[in-house]
Amino acid sequence: MKKTFTAMCVYEDGSKDEAVVIVTSEGTIFQVAWEISNGEKDRAVIEAESAEEAFAIWCEDNGFVAVS
């Protein structure tokens, strides 16, 4: 399973970064890969019950809010 989400981070100075987050899964282990508009790319493994929960955890851990 593969799902794509979008998230936004608004900084204190008013600047923004958008992230495209791709979540793939095997059971309850989710691989999360992201690319932020500032050029940063990375991956993480998150244990969750669903792709949506894995995305929510990623957002919380990285200071982003879900856009879609």
N, C-alpha and C positions, 0 to 999 in steps of 0.2 A: 504494500500500500504506500502511496506517495501523495502528500497533500502540500499545497503551496499557500503560504500566508503572507500578509504584508503588515509591517509594524512601523510605528513612528516614535521618534524621540525628540522632544523639544527641550533645548538647553536654556539655562538661565538668561543667556544673552539674546534669546529669541530665535537662534538658528535651529535648524531641524536636520535630522538624518532619517532616511527611510530605509528599512531593511526588508529584503525578500528572504523569507525563511521557508526552507523545504524540509518537511518532516517525512521520514520513511520509517517503517516499523517491521519488526519481527517479534511477534508476541507483545510483551509489555516493555520491551526495550526499544526506544526510539532514537534514531540518529537524526540530529538536527544540524543542517548546514545553512549558513546564512551569508549574505553579501549585503553590506551596508553601503549607502550612497557615497560615503567617504572613502570607499575602496577596500575597507576591511572585509576579509573573508575568513571564515573559520568553521569548525565543526565541534559538536559535542554529543555525548550519549546521555540520554535522560530516561529514567525509569518513570513510566506514567501508565494510566489506564486507557488513554486515547491520544490521538494526534493533537486534538484540541487542547488537552491538558498539558502535553509536552510543550506546545507552543506557548501556552499561558505561563508555564514555569520559565521558559526561555525569556519571555518578555519581562517577567518579574526580576529575574536574575540580572538582566542587562539594562533595565531602566527604560524599556520601550512599552508602548501601549498598542494593542491590536487595532488595526485599521480594517482588515478583512480576514 
